[in-house]
Amino acid sequence: MKRKVGTVLEKELLWRAKQAAVRGKKTLSLLLEEALQAHLARLEARVPVRGKSLVEKTRGVLEVSKKLLDAVLAEEGFLEAG
């Protein structure tokens, strides 16, 4: 069931949204609904449902032997500014 909502938008943003709605041959309401759905889907895709993501779990953790690290740091150009 749809519900009516009220909000305040910057004048320029509202104008751009109205223009996009006209170009897309849809109502402003439909354009805003689609934009909100897309935005929420992107947010939900970034947040894992259970616990931390693999990236969050391993942030700052990279097991490398001292020998390998020294070899990488010794590579020509590694420490030079680009």
Sequence and secondary structure as in RCSB ss.txt:
>XXXX:A:sequence
MKRKVGTVLEKELLWRAKQAAVRGKKTLSLLLEEALQAHLARLEARVPVRGKSLVEKTRGVLEVSKKLLDAVLAE
EGFLEAG
>XXXX:A:secstr
          HHHHHHHHHHHHHTTS HHHHHHHHHHHHHHHHHHHS SSS  HHHHHTT     HHHHHHHHHS
TTTTS  
